[in-house]
Amino acid sequence: MILTQRILIAALLVPTSGAFAQEPTSPLRRTDTLTFSEPESQASTPGLLEWLFGSAAPEATLTPKERSIIRDAISRNWDKSDLKMIEDFEQYVVRISVQIGEDGRVEGVSPHTPSTPLGAYAIAYQAALSAVMTTDENGGIPLPMSKFPNGVTLVLRFDPSSGEIRLS
């Protein structure tokens, strides 16, 4: 029943002409150096398909101790100094998606919420991105790879008001 409702809603949301379709933003991909990839020339609806049918990426089922180890490793690298210069910086909570490969290294990072960080949210996103990438450069995200031999996608929530990072 829920799937049927979602398909009906999706049919109303997807434009019939490609002229009105929005192009998705491309996630940051890790190569030898970090580069931002250009948006794809064809419009697609990967977010809509994930919403309809669920994500194909495995969900991270971690123990409280494993979550704590990951949070602590990333927290050590989270520099909030630029964010603290903004009035009411506590309200700029961001969530990011981190794709971790089978070798335990970060393969990609993309904004989750907001999906297009602008203004102060862009500063908060950059601080979160920097924390993840610095952690990766310093040995990687301490993920129990025996649980995820094919890699995993983590969604991390960075809350500047509490200084806490949570795994969603």
N, C-alpha and C positions, 0 to 999 in steps of 0.2 A: 504494500500500500504506500509506504513512504517513498519507495523507488518510483512508483507511478506518479506521485505528486511531484517529485523532483524532476522527472522527465517533462511533465507538463509545464512546470515553471521554467525549465531550461529552454523549452521550445519558444516560450514567450521572450526570453532574454537574448537568444542568439539571433542576430540580424540575418535577414534573407539575402542581403547584398553585402559583398565584401567591403564596399566603400565605407560602411559604418563600423566595421569590426575594429576593435582596438588591438594593437600589436602588444604582445606581452613583453615585459622587461626581461632581459636575459640575465641569469645568475652569474655571479663572479666565478670563474673557473680557475683552478690552480694549474699553472704550468711552471716553467722555471722562474718566471716573474709573474706577478699578478697583473692581469689586464682585464679591462671591461670589454665584453664582447658586444658587438653591434646587435640591435634588435633584428630578429628574423624578418625577412621580407614578406613572408606569408603570415597572415593572421591565423591564430589557432586559439583553442579554448582549453588548455590543459587544466586550469583551475576548475573549470566547469565539469570536466570529465572526472577529476578527482572527487569533486563534490557529489557527483551522481553515483559513481561506482566505488569510491574509496581509493585510497592510495595503494599503489603496488609496492611501495617501499616498506620494509619491515618496521614495525613499531619497536621502539626501544623499551624493553621491559627490564628495568634495572632495580636492584635492591637499594634500600636507603643508603647503605654504605657506599655502593658504587656511584650513586647520584652525588653523594657528598664529595667523593674523590674528584669527580669531574667538575663539580661546582668550584671546589677549592682551587683546582689547577687553573681554571679560566679566571676566577676572581683575582688571583695574584697578578694578572696581566690587564685587568680592566682599569684603565686610566680615565677617571671621570673629571679631570681638571678642566677641560674645555667645556664640558656640559655644566659644571658648577658655576661658570661665568654667566649663564643664562638665567634670567629671572624665572622663578617658579620651575627650576630644572627638575624638580621631583616628579612632575606630571608626565615627563617624556619617557614613558615605558615603551620599550621596543621588544619585539620577538623576531628572532632570526632562525632560518632553517640552515642546518649545517649537514652537508652530505659527507659522510666518512666512508672511505673505500675499504676494500678487503684487507689492505695493508695497514689500516688504522690511521691513515693520514687524511687530512681535510682535502676533499676534492672540489668542493664548491660551497659558497655561502650566498644566501639571498635573503632579502627582507621578507618577513612573514607578515607582521603587523606593526605599523602600517605597511601596505604592500609597496607603496612608493613614498619613502620618507623624504619630506621636504622641510626646510627651515630648521628649527631646533631638533626635529625628529631625525634629520639627516646627520646632525652632529652626534646624536645619541646612537644612531646606527653605525657611524664610523667608529665610535668608541667600542661598540660591541664587536664589530668586525675585526678591529685591531686586536682586541683581547683574544679572540678565537685564533687568528692567524699567528699571533705571537706564541700562544700556547702550542700550536702546531709546530712552529719553528723550534721550540724548546723541547721537542721530544714527542709531541703529538697529544691528542686528547686521550686520556687514560681510560679507554673503553675496553671492556672485557671482550676481546675479539673471538673468544671461543663461543660466545653467544651469538655473534654476528659475523660468521665467516665470509659473507658476501657484502659486508658493509651495512650501513644504516643511516637514516636521516634523523637527526635530533632537532627539536625545536626548543630553543633557549629563550627564556624571558629575562631581560635585563631591567631591573627596577631601581632607578637611582634614588628614590626616596628611602628605601631600606638598605640599599647597597647589595641587594640579594640577586643572585642568578638562580633561576629555577628551570628544571627540565620539564617541558610540557608533555 
